[in-house]
Amino acid sequence: MESCSIRRETLEMFEVGPCENSYQMGFLIGQRFSQQIRSRIASDLILQNELLPFAQTPQSHSLLQALQHNNRTKFPTYWDELLGTAHGSGVPFLHILLINFRKEILAFIPKGVQSSNADPSEDCSDLLVVSESMAIAAHNEDANVALLGHTYLIKGILPNGLFFVAYTYAGELPSCAFGFNSLGLGHNLILKLKPGHMLRVPQAFTLNSVPPNQDEIVAGGIGRNFVSRDILEATSIDDALNRIRSSEVSVGHSYNLIETSTRRTLNVETASRKRVSVYEVQDENSISRQQRAAVLEKKSKEDFLSLLGDNEDRKYPIYMTGPLLHTLCTTVIDLDDQTVSIITGNPKKGHVSHVFSISQKSTSCHYNHSNVN
């Protein structure tokens, strides 16, 4: 109980904006979370032992220059936001650059010089449920051990008054994990509309890793962090898809897209060279976790949370506790209650650290700290 309380307190929320420009937003975020960003940089063994040494080699120069040029050209405002984060936190921009392009760089580090801390496959787990009795999306956010205690929530208020809330890794763009906004996009949102209600609701999304084959990676493409930052501001499902499709990514990613008016659910997987598919590609890890999920009872929200907390399969547990991968938190989007909840610790125990209202009656966002009884 005490450890859960400590973890809840470390997940801070910072409201920022509206700002004069993107650089200012990034600067204020970096300044506010300077301690967490510096701590993450110092303890991130992948950065210290893999990325930084590689960045000092002649082989890295063309790759880093291409990443900088292409992403700054495609997303100049988000690039300024990243630059502001570095300056606000007092961390060298190279360090911020490397952690934001971690996946786009690691593939080009010679295998013979990689250490045992090389980034494992980050496989988050998602449950998407629409039925007469419930409409929820639940997501385990799994990441490297270096991210424990190095995450926070950003509520970014845009110049037009609309906002997004994003679970953010220290020093990275919001959000490489999950988030929602007030723009009305029915993207990655499971919704049970009540009679007489019209569709203008906040949107939410969760993201999943798609580990690519070596020959599928394109050097110097658009970074996944920039794409996910961009869809935080998407205004419709078509807009979200266009933003995803228009980015010539270096490595792929997975997006759960759900059209609220028809309840059509798509798992969209992307790959380099602008390839997009609507079928799920499963590796051994995903198959194992799906098979385990199939034998567990799933009749209520509590059943689904228990499923996400399951760790019986020692090789591929759904809820991860190390040694390299950890489940940082679980988020539950409940469209009947119109809430987004964040659960710290094993979701079987139901320790809710944050609850956000996503009510259609208000464009504002609220959060509190509570425990599920």
Buried (B, 14 or more C-beta within 10 A) or exposed (E): EEEBBEBBEBBEBBEBBBBEEBBBBBBBBBBBBBEBBBBBBEBBBBBBBBBBBBBEEEEBEEBBEBBBEBBBEBBEBBBBBBBBBBBBBEBEEEBBBBBBBBBBBBBBBEEEEBEEBBBBEBBBBBBBBBEEEBBBBBBBBBBBBBBBBBBBBBBBBBEEEBBBBBBBBBBBBBBBBBBBBBBBBBBBBBBBBEEEEEEEBBBBBBBBBBBBEEEBBBBBBBBBBBBBBBBBBBBBBEBBBEBBEEBBBBBBBBBBBBBBEEBEBBBBBBBBEEEEEEEBEEEEBBEBBBEBBEEEEEEEBEEBBBBBBBBEEEEBBBBBEEEBBBBBBBBBBBBBBBBBBBBBBBBBBBBBBBBBBBBBEEBEBEBEEEBBE
